[in-house]
Amino acid sequence: MTDQISGITAKETDTSTDTDSQALSSEFQSMMLKGGMMFLQSMQSDVTDAMSDSTSDPDEPF
């Protein structure tokens, strides 16, 4: 059985998906950075509060 298909040419894929992917990647990195900074800030706040609390037990977890 022979195929009778003709007139098909290879076409370059759209670059919009790459652009969308890069935008999403950039947004994800920004979101992760903000989340990490908020986490570090909350840890610093907890440590500062524990250190300034004169009644805190040094052996007790934060």
ROSE-4610 file (N, C-alpha, C; in Angstrom, 1 decimal, always signed):
// ROSE-4610
residu = [M/M/M/T/T/T/D/D/D/Q/Q/Q/I/I/I/S/S/S/G/G/G/I/I/I/T/T/T/A/A/A/K/K/K/E/E/E/T/T/T/D/D/D/T/T/T/S/S/S/T/T/T/D/D/D/T/T/T/D/D/D/S/S/S/Q/Q/Q/A/A/A/L/L/L/S/S/S/S/S/S/E/E/E/F/F/F/Q/Q/Q/S/S/S/M/M/M/M/M/M/L/L/L/K/K/K/G/G/G/G/G/G/M/M/M/M/M/M/F/F/F/L/L/L/Q/Q/Q/S/S/S/M/M/M/Q/Q/Q/S/S/S/D/D/D/V/V/V/T/T/T/D/D/D/A/A/A/M/M/M/S/S/S/D/D/D/S/S/S/T/T/T/S/S/S/D/D/D/P/P/P/D/D/D/E/E/E/P/P/P/F/F/F]
num = [1/1/1/2/2/2/3/3/3/4/4/4/5/5/5/6/6/6/7/7/7/8/8/8/9/9/9/10/10/10/11/11/11/12/12/12/13/13/13/14/14/14/15/15/15/16/16/16/17/17/17/18/18/18/19/19/19/20/20/20/21/21/21/22/22/22/23/23/23/24/24/24/25/25/25/26/26/26/27/27/27/28/28/28/29/29/29/30/30/30/31/31/31/32/32/32/33/33/33/34/34/34/35/35/35/36/36/36/37/37/37/38/38/38/39/39/39/40/40/40/41/41/41/42/42/42/43/43/43/44/44/44/45/45/45/46/46/46/47/47/47/48/48/48/49/49/49/50/50/50/51/51/51/52/52/52/53/53/53/54/54/54/55/55/55/56/56/56/57/57/57/58/58/58/59/59/59/60/60/60/61/61/61/62/62/62]
x = [+0.9/+0.0/+0.9/+0.7/+1.6/+0.8/+1.5/+0.9/+0.8/-0.3/-0.4/-0.5/+0.3/+0.3/+1.4/+1.1/+2.1/+1.7/+2.7/+2.4/+2.5/+3.2/+3.4/+4.8/+4.9/+6.2/+6.4/+7.6/+7.9/+7.8/+7.3/+7.1/+7.7/+8.3/+8.9/+7.8/+8.1/+7.1/+7.1/+5.9/+5.8/+6.7/+7.2/+8.1/+7.3/+6.0/+5.2/+5.2/+5.3/+5.3/+6.6/+7.7/+9.0/+8.9/+8.3/+8.1/+7.3/+6.2/+5.3/+6.0/+6.8/+7.5/+8.6/+9.2/+10.2/+9.6/+8.4/+7.7/+7.2/+6.7/+6.3/+7.4/+8.6/+9.8/+10.3/+10.3/+10.7/+9.7/+8.5/+7.5/+7.6/+7.9/+8.1/+9.3/+10.4/+11.6/+11.4/+10.7/+10.4/+9.5/+8.5/+7.7/+8.5/+9.4/+10.2/+11.1/+11.7/+12.6/+11.8/+10.6/+9.9/+9.5/+9.1/+8.7/+9.9/+11.1/+12.3/+12.7/+12.5/+12.9/+11.9/+10.6/+9.6/+9.9/+10.3/+10.6/+11.8/+12.9/+14.1/+13.7/+12.9/+12.5/+11.7/+10.8/+10.1/+11.0/+12.0/+12.9/+13.7/+14.2/+14.9/+14.1/+12.8/+11.9/+11.8/+11.6/+11.4/+12.7/+13.9/+15.1/+15.3/+15.0/+15.1/+14.2/+13.0/+12.0/+12.5/+13.0/+13.5/+14.7/+15.6/+16.8/+16.4/+15.4/+15.1/+14.2/+13.6/+12.7/+13.6/+13.5/+14.4/+13.9/+12.7/+12.1/+12.3/+12.9/+13.0/+14.1/+13.8/+14.7/+15.6/+16.9/+17.8/+17.7/+17.3/+17.2/+15.8/+14.9/+13.6/+13.6/+13.0/+13.0/+12.1/+12.4/+11.7/+10.2]
y = [-1.2/+0.0/+1.2/+2.1/+3.3/+4.5/+5.4/+6.7/+7.7/+8.3/+9.3/+10.7/+11.0/+12.3/+13.1/+14.3/+15.2/+16.7/+17.5/+19.0/+19.3/+18.4/+18.7/+19.3/+20.4/+21.0/+21.1/+21.0/+21.2/+22.7/+23.0/+24.4/+24.6/+25.7/+26.1/+26.3/+25.8/+26.0/+27.4/+27.8/+29.2/+29.4/+30.6/+31.0/+31.6/+31.7/+32.3/+31.4/+30.1/+29.2/+29.4/+29.6/+29.9/+31.2/+32.2/+33.5/+33.3/+32.6/+32.3/+31.6/+30.6/+29.8/+30.6/+31.5/+32.4/+33.3/+33.8/+34.7/+34.0/+32.8/+32.0/+31.7/+31.3/+31.0/+32.2/+33.3/+34.5/+34.9/+34.7/+35.0/+34.0/+32.7/+31.7/+32.0/+32.4/+32.7/+33.9/+34.9/+36.1/+35.6/+34.8/+34.3/+33.5/+32.7/+31.8/+32.7/+33.7/+34.7/+35.4/+35.9/+36.6/+35.7/+34.5/+33.5/+33.2/+33.1/+32.8/+33.9/+35.2/+36.3/+36.5/+36.2/+36.3/+35.2/+34.0/+33.0/+33.4/+33.9/+34.3/+35.4/+36.4/+37.5/+37.0/+36.0/+35.5/+34.7/+34.0/+33.3/+34.4/+35.4/+36.4/+37.1/+37.3/+37.9/+37.0/+35.7/+34.7/+34.7/+34.7/+34.6/+35.9/+37.1/+38.3/+38.4/+37.9/+37.9/+37.0/+35.8/+34.9/+35.4/+36.1/+36.6/+37.8/+38.6/+39.8/+39.4/+38.2/+37.8/+37.3/+38.0/+37.7/+36.4/+36.0/+34.8/+33.6/+33.7/+32.5/+31.5/+30.3/+29.2/+28.9/+29.0/+28.8/+27.4/+26.4/+25.0/+24.7/+25.7/+25.5/+25.9/+25.1/+25.5/+26.7/+27.4/+28.7/+28.5]
z = [+0.0/+0.0/+0.0/-1.0/-1.1/-0.6/+0.0/+0.5/-0.6/-0.8/-1.9/-1.3/-0.3/+0.4/-0.2/-0.6/-1.2/-0.8/-0.9/-0.6/+0.8/+1.6/+3.0/+3.2/+3.9/+4.2/+5.7/+6.1/+7.5/+7.8/+9.0/+9.4/+10.8/+10.9/+12.2/+13.2/+14.5/+15.5/+16.0/+16.5/+17.0/+18.2/+18.3/+19.4/+20.6/+20.4/+21.5/+22.7/+22.6/+23.7/+24.5/+23.8/+24.5/+25.3/+24.7/+25.3/+26.6/+26.4/+27.6/+28.7/+28.3/+29.2/+30.0/+29.3/+29.9/+30.9/+30.5/+31.4/+32.7/+32.5/+33.6/+34.5/+33.9/+34.7/+35.5/+34.9/+35.6/+36.7/+36.5/+37.5/+38.7/+38.3/+39.4/+40.2/+39.6/+40.3/+41.2/+40.8/+41.6/+42.8/+42.6/+43.6/+44.7/+44.2/+45.1/+45.9/+45.3/+46.0/+47.1/+46.8/+47.7/+48.9/+48.6/+49.6/+50.5/+49.9/+50.7/+51.6/+51.1/+51.9/+53.1/+52.8/+53.9/+54.9/+54.5/+55.5/+56.3/+55.7/+56.5/+57.4/+57.0/+57.8/+59.0/+58.8/+60.0/+60.9/+60.4/+61.3/+62.1/+61.5/+62.1/+63.2/+62.9/+63.9/+65.1/+64.9/+66.0/+66.8/+66.2/+66.9/+67.7/+67.1/+67.8/+69.0/+68.9/+70.0/+71.1/+70.7/+71.7/+72.5/+71.8/+72.4/+73.4/+73.0/+73.8/+75.0/+74.9/+76.0/+77.2/+78.3/+79.4/+80.1/+79.9/+80.6/+79.8/+78.6/+77.7/+78.2/+78.1/+78.5/+77.3/+77.4/+76.3/+75.7/+76.5/+76.1/+75.4/+75.5/+74.9/+73.4/+72.6/+71.1/+70.9/+69.8/+69.6/+69.4]
